[in-house]
Amino acid sequence: MGYELAAGRLLLDYAFNERRLHICCNYSFDGDEYGNAFYQGLGFKKDGVLRARAFHQGRFWDEVHYSLLAEEFNAQK
């Protein structure tokens, strides 16, 4: 996951420091362990879970919501 995290950090650096965004929000599904690990690896904090939000492959999946503030991102450097 090294290249993906490096690309994500470049994108977040552009969004927060060039475009002056204050917050970045994302979500993934509960069963998506790769996506959840990716967001946490970038420093995103879990905001909450929306239970049984999406129906796929014959079952309901929870949405896990993440956010990252510009101050939190810049403090990682």
Secondary structure as GFF3:
##gff-version 3
##sequence-region A 1 77
A	DSSP	alpha_helix	2	13	.	.	.	ID=ss1
A	DSSP	pi_helix	14	18	.	.	.	ID=ss2
A	DSSP	beta_strand	23	29	.	.	.	ID=ss3
A	DSSP	alpha_helix	33	41	.	.	.	ID=ss4
A	DSSP	beta_strand	45	56	.	.	.	ID=ss5
A	DSSP	beta_strand	59	69	.	.	.	ID=ss6
A	DSSP	alpha_helix	70	75	.	.	.	ID=ss7
###
